[in-house]
């Protein structure tokens, strides 16, 4: 057979995402095996998965950092290059999913065939919705007792609001699961060990297969006018169905239409058809309208190697041998070794060192990367996650990504002066790699406080400090990352900062107003007549932001505040940026004190799965933890309780749940929102 090479049209940039333990990395390992990248199958539970290469990943059997690889797969005689990123399933590492989805053109969402749509499944689905990433669904683990493809498809529709196009019908169930019926081409794929053969649809499934295929055809016709016309003219061809499914999958509108396939990755069933679907249905770089949806400023060219360069740095890592590496998605143009490019966010020139093709923790040097490619780059000294690289004469800024605020903190104290130096290096490097990791100095105790997305996140970070940077330190108990906000607006708070100590003095007057907003911090300049010179306005903004970090109740960072600079005064000789920053910070603090400040705490969305006989005890315990139960339902012979519970009440819950349920209960937890702390509890925290 002659193989055709398609250029950018033959490239697929995809990620694999799922709830923890849905079989995501196992699926990725089978993909590497069947595409010839790996010559043996690496098992997660043996600590041998190629894409889980960090020591902590192999010890714990979970994915912590996103891992990239590249492979080839041919469909209908055409060779395609697929850049694949395996993302974590644990909610503590959601920033890895966030930044990967920002640069991917498509994704495979893996579901547990027994559990169906789980909490983190919903989270990653919403993240993909935010970046309008087309998806193919793979219902995994159909060899397990209780697996049900139809129920999973209903949950995809009900919980995720998507339109599932079920393309497979399982042959057999549980231990008897042997293959799938392809509903597009009405033929069966039956596996023996790692290979499969294509055979006619079994007689026992013929009627059911025709019913499911009729439902598939009707759903496609309902959402695709071109296919409807073809359908009305007669029985659609296989090619027409594949083309229509592709159009619906990559279409970006209010309705997410997604193909649904099934199999058992661990049992080596269903992976090859999934690869076919990735190539057939997910978009190439040419199908995603260039980067039109992700341009914050400037104009990009068409998706081609000849256009001016535009690329986004989405991850920074430290390689033991190569040093600092930046992972880059090239949208347009070429990224060449030795070239000089512009970091348009910082306005600084950078020189590209070497360009690498990546397979997990292995690097292969290449001379250049073209439009649509994902590579690693050495030599960027000033560029960090979320920043844009572009041609010097064609500046453009690509949309960055959302970084969640930490919800939990621990204090860390180095044991010696040498450890203090190593700790400084460690937190700087780790903060570069992980934008959701935050570091601050506690003004009251002088301790270094690190913040992250959960206990596991911080545990891994501390472990890496000790392993990779040889930091010996005492680590405190985890504590909640509280926030402060205001409940009412306060207008016209003025502060005059005047200091005369001989020589040049300090003089600045600031009048400002504050008001609550939904989230974050906003600054508005409404000064007229030059009462505050324009060159000092940024200093006012900076002073307010400094005061935001200190809070007014218990030293916690403020959020949800809009500051309006109303008026001020200056002195020709004695005014300075320092004076205005000081005046602004004091005026802001006073305004916040008058604005009914309150303490906020992170509230988690908790899902507990428990045997039915223990459900009463579980609900009672959640209520005692200030939780609000939102829903209870059956799932696979167990009961699932969904509740909103303050994070402060969830420390040690894993042991308590095991005790309540005789070791049979499990739970997942993810950040939901910040909420006001009840007054009697806030009084003890202030």
KOLBAKOL-758373 format. One line per 10 residues: number of its first residue (from 1); for each residue z, y, x of C-alpha. Coordinates in steps of 0.5 Angstrom, whole numbers. Layout:
% KOLBAKOL-758373
NUM) Z:Y:X; ...
//
This chain:
% KOLBAKOL-758373
1) 0:0:0; -2:7:3; 4:12:3; 3:19:1; 8:24:4; 9:30:0; 12:36:4; 18:40:0; 15:37:-7; 18:30:-4
11) 25:32:-2; 31:31:-6; 37:35:-5; 43:31:-9; 50:30:-9; 54:24:-12; 60:26:-16; 65:23:-20; 73:22:-22; 77:18:-17
21) 76:11:-16; 69:11:-21; 66:8:-15; 62:14:-12; 63:12:-5; 61:5:-6; 55:7:-10; 53:11:-4; 54:6:1; 50:1:-3
31) 44:7:-3; 45:7:5; 44:-1:5; 38:-1:1; 34:5:4; 35:2:11; 40:7:14; 45:2:14; 44:-5:16; 51:-8:13
41) 55:-6:7; 61:-2:9; 67:-3:4; 72:3:2; 77:-2:1; 76:-5:8; 76:2:11; 69:1:13; 65:6:9; 60:10:13
51) 61:16:9; 68:16:10; 69:17:17; 75:21:18; 82:17:20; 85:19:14; 80:17:9; 79:10:12; 87:9:12; 88:12:5
61) 81:9:2; 79:16:-1; 74:21:0; 77:28:3; 71:31:6; 64:32:4; 59:27:8; 52:28:9; 46:23:10; 39:23:10
71) 34:17:8; 27:15:5; 25:12:-1; 18:10:-4; 16:10:-11; 9:9:-14; 7:9:-7; 10:16:-5; 15:17:0; 21:22:-1
81) 26:25:3; 33:25:0; 39:29:3; 45:26:0; 52:29:0; 58:24:-2; 63:29:-5; 71:27:-6; 73:25:-13; 81:27:-12
91) 82:34:-15; 86:37:-9; 79:37:-6; 75:40:-11; 72:46:-6; 68:40:-3; 65:39:-10; 64:46:-11; 61:48:-5; 56:42:-5
101) 54:44:-12; 52:51:-10; 47:48:-5; 44:42:-8; 38:41:-13; 41:35:-17; 47:30:-18; 48:23:-19; 55:23:-24; 58:16:-23
111) 63:14:-29; 67:8:-29; 64:3:-35; 71:2:-37; 75:9:-37; 68:13:-39; 69:20:-38; 76:22:-34; 79:29:-33; 76:30:-26
121) 69:28:-29; 70:33:-34; 72:38:-28; 66:36:-24; 61:37:-30; 63:44:-31; 62:45:-24; 55:43:-24; 54:47:-31; 56:53:-27
131) 51:52:-22; 46:49:-27; 45:43:-23; 41:37:-27; 44:30:-27; 43:23:-27; 49:19:-30; 50:12:-27; 55:8:-31; 59:3:-26
141) 63:-3:-26; 60:-6:-32; 62:-13:-29; 69:-11:-31; 73:-13:-37; 72:-8:-42; 66:-4:-40; 62:-1:-45; 56:3:-44; 55:5:-51
151) 62:8:-51; 61:11:-44; 54:15:-47; 58:17:-53; 63:20:-49; 58:24:-45; 56:27:-51; 62:28:-54; 67:30:-48; 61:33:-44
161) 57:36:-49; 50:33:-46; 45:29:-49; 45:22:-46; 38:19:-45; 40:11:-44; 35:8:-40; 38:1:-39; 41:-4:-43; 46:-9:-40
171) 44:-16:-39; 51:-20:-40; 58:-17:-40; 64:-17:-35; 63:-23:-30; 57:-25:-34; 53:-19:-32; 47:-20:-29; 42:-15:-29; 39:-9:-34
181) 33:-8:-39; 29:-2:-37; 28:1:-44; 22:5:-41; 18:0:-39; 21:-6:-43; 22:-11:-37; 28:-14:-34; 31:-13:-27; 36:-19:-26
191) 39:-19:-19; 41:-25:-15; 45:-23:-9; 42:-16:-6; 35:-17:-9; 33:-17:-16; 26:-20:-19; 23:-17:-25; 22:-21:-31; 21:-21:-39
201) 26:-18:-43; 31:-24:-45; 29:-27:-52; 36:-26:-54; 36:-18:-53; 29:-17:-55; 31:-14:-62; 37:-10:-59; 32:-7:-53; 27:-5:-58
211) 32:-1:-62; 35:2:-56; 28:4:-54; 26:7:-61; 33:11:-60; 30:14:-53; 23:15:-56; 26:19:-62; 31:23:-57; 26:25:-52
221) 21:27:-58; 26:31:-61; 27:35:-55; 20:36:-52; 15:38:-56; 9:36:-51; 12:29:-51; 12:29:-59; 5:31:-59; 3:25:-55
231) 8:21:-59; 4:23:-66; -2:21:-63; 0:14:-61; 5:9:-57; 7:13:-51; 5:11:-44; 10:9:-39; 8:15:-35; 8:20:-41
241) 16:18:-42; 17:18:-34; 14:25:-34; 18:27:-41; 25:25:-38; 23:29:-32; 22:35:-36; 28:35:-40; 33:33:-34; 30:39:-30
251) 30:44:-35; 35:49:-35; 37:52:-42; 43:51:-46; 43:44:-47; 44:39:-42; 39:33:-42; 41:27:-38; 38:20:-36; 44:15:-36
261) 43:8:-32; 48:3:-31; 50:-3:-26; 55:-5:-22; 55:-2:-15; 60:-7:-12; 56:-13:-14; 50:-10:-12; 47:-9:-18; 43:-3:-21
271) 42:1:-15; 35:0:-14; 33:3:-21; 38:9:-19; 34:11:-13; 28:10:-17; 31:15:-22; 33:20:-17; 26:21:-14; 23:21:-21
281) 27:25:-25; 31:30:-21; 28:36:-18; 25:38:-11; 26:45:-8; 20:47:-12; 22:45:-18; 29:50:-18; 25:57:-19; 26:58:-11
291) 33:61:-11; 32:66:-17; 39:64:-20; 43:65:-14; 41:72:-11; 46:77:-10; 42:82:-7; 35:83:-4; 28:79:-6; 27:72:-3
301) 20:69:-2; 17:63:-5; 19:56:-3; 15:55:3; 16:54:11; 11:61:11; 16:65:7; 21:69:11; 28:65:12; 33:65:7
311) 39:60:8; 46:59:6; 52:56:10; 56:52:5; 61:49:10; 64:49:17; 67:43:21; 69:42:28; 66:37:32; 70:33:37
321) 64:33:42; 59:39:39; 64:44:37; 63:49:31; 58:46:27; 55:50:21; 52:46:15; 46:50:12; 41:49:6; 35:53:8
331) 32:56:2; 25:59:4; 22:59:11; 24:56:18; 30:55:21; 29:54:29; 33:52:35; 33:59:39; 31:63:34; 35:70:32
341) 37:71:25; 41:76:21; 48:75:18; 46:79:12; 54:79:9; 57:82:16; 50:85:18; 51:81:25; 46:78:29; 47:71:30
351) 43:66:35; 41:59:33; 43:54:38; 41:47:36; 39:44:29; 41:37:27; 40:32:22; 46:29:20; 49:22:18; 56:22:17
361) 59:24:23; 53:22:27; 48:28:29; 41:27:31; 38:34:34; 31:36:31; 27:42:33; 27:46:26; 28:45:19; 24:47:13
371) 24:50:6; 29:46:2; 32:42:8; 40:41:9; 42:41:16; 47:42:21; 47:48:26; 51:49:33; 52:56:36; 54:61:30
381) 60:65:32; 61:70:27; 59:66:20; 63:63:15; 63:59:9; 59:62:4; 55:67:8; 47:68:8; 43:67:14; 36:71:13
391) 30:74:17; 32:80:21; 26:84:17; 28:81:10; 35:82:9; 37:78:3; 44:76:0; 45:69:-3; 50:68:-8; 57:65:-5
401) 61:60:-9; 68:60:-13; 74:59:-8; 80:57:-12; 87:60:-11; 92:55:-8; 97:52:-13; 102:49:-8; 105:51:-1; 110:49:4
411) 113:52:10; 112:49:17; 116:51:23; 113:49:30; 118:46:35; 117:49:41; 113:55:44; 107:51:46; 107:48:39; 107:55:36
421) 100:57:40; 97:50:38; 99:51:30; 96:58:31; 89:55:33; 90:49:28; 91:54:22; 85:58:24; 80:52:25; 83:49:18
431) 82:55:15; 75:56:17; 73:49:15; 77:49:8; 77:56:4; 82:53:-1; 87:53:5; 91:59:6; 96:61:11; 101:67:10
441) 107:69:14; 114:69:10; 116:76:11; 123:74:9; 124:68:13; 119:69:18; 116:62:17; 109:60:17; 107:58:10; 101:54:8
451) 98:53:1; 93:49:-2; 91:45:-8; 96:40:-9; 101:35:-5; 96:31:-2; 91:36:0; 97:39:4; 99:32:6; 92:31:9
461) 92:38:13; 99:37:16; 97:30:18; 91:33:21; 95:38:25; 99:33:28; 93:28:30; 87:33:32; 91:39:34; 98:35:37
471) 102:40:33; 110:38:33; 113:42:27; 118:41:21; 115:41:15; 119:44:9; 119:41:1; 113:43:-3; 114:49:-7; 110:52:-13
481) 105:58:-11; 107:63:-16; 104:69:-18; 106:76:-21; 102:80:-26; 103:86:-31; 103:86:-38; 102:94:-40; 98:99:-37; 101:105:-33
491) 98:112:-32; 99:117:-27; 104:115:-22; 104:119:-16; 106:119:-9; 106:124:-3; 107:121:4; 109:127:8; 111:126:15; 112:131:21
501) 115:128:28; 112:134:32; 105:134:34; 100:131:29; 103:129:22; 101:125:16; 100:127:10; 97:124:4; 98:125:-4; 95:119:-9
511) 95:119:-16; 93:112:-19; 94:108:-26; 94:101:-27; 92:96:-33; 92:89:-34; 86:85:-33; 84:77:-34; 84:76:-27; 84:78:-20
521) 84:85:-17; 79:91:-19; 79:98:-16; 76:104:-19; 75:111:-16; 75:116:-21; 77:122:-17; 72:128:-17; 72:135:-14; 73:132:-7
531) 81:132:-8; 81:125:-4; 75:125:1; 70:119:1; 72:117:7; 79:116:5; 78:112:-1; 77:105:2; 84:106:5; 87:107:-2
541) 84:101:-4; 86:97:2; 93:100:1; 93:97:-6; 91:90:-4; 96:90:2; 101:91:-4; 98:86:-8; 100:81:-3; 107:83:-3
551) 109:83:-11; 115:86:-14; 119:81:-17; 120:75:-12; 115:77:-7; 109:73:-10; 102:75:-10; 100:80:-16; 94:78:-20; 90:81:-26
561) 91:88:-24; 86:94:-25; 87:100:-20; 84:107:-22; 85:112:-17; 85:118:-21; 87:124:-16; 90:126:-10; 90:131:-4; 89:131:3
571) 90:136:9; 85:138:14; 89:136:20; 94:131:18; 91:126:13; 88:120:16; 87:113:13; 94:110:15; 97:116:11; 93:114:5
581) 94:107:6; 101:108:6; 101:113:0; 97:108:-4; 101:102:-3; 108:106:-5; 104:109:-11; 102:102:-13; 108:99:-12; 112:104:-17
591) 106:103:-22; 107:96:-22; 115:96:-23; 113:100:-29; 108:96:-32; 113:90:-34; 111:85:-29; 112:78:-30; 112:72:-26; 106:67:-27
601) 106:59:-26; 101:54:-25; 100:50:-31; 97:43:-30; 92:39:-35; 95:32:-34; 92:25:-37; 97:19:-37; 95:12:-39; 100:8:-41
611) 101:1:-45; 102:3:-52; 109:0:-52; 111:6:-47; 107:12:-50; 114:14:-54; 118:15:-47; 112:18:-44; 111:23:-49; 118:25:-49
621) 119:25:-42; 113:30:-42; 116:35:-47; 122:35:-43; 118:37:-37; 116:43:-41; 110:40:-43; 105:41:-49; 102:34:-51; 95:36:-54
631) 92:29:-55; 93:22:-55; 88:16:-56; 86:9:-55; 82:7:-49; 81:0:-46; 87:-3:-50; 92:3:-47; 94:9:-50; 92:16:-46
641) 96:22:-47; 93:29:-45; 98:35:-44; 99:41:-41; 105:41:-36; 108:47:-31; 107:44:-24; 114:46:-22; 116:40:-27; 111:35:-24
651) 114:34:-17; 116:26:-17; 113:24:-23; 109:18:-20; 116:15:-19; 119:17:-26; 112:14:-29; 113:8:-26; 120:7:-28; 118:9:-35
661) 112:4:-36; 115:-2:-31; 109:0:-26; 104:0:-31; 102:7:-32; 98:12:-28; 96:19:-29; 91:24:-26; 93:32:-26; 89:38:-25
671) 90:45:-25; 89:49:-32; 91:56:-31; 97:60:-30; 102:62:-35; 108:66:-36; 114:63:-34; 120:63:-39; 125:69:-38; 131:64:-37
681) 127:60:-31; 124:67:-28; 131:70:-27; 133:64:-23; 127:65:-19; 127:72:-18
//
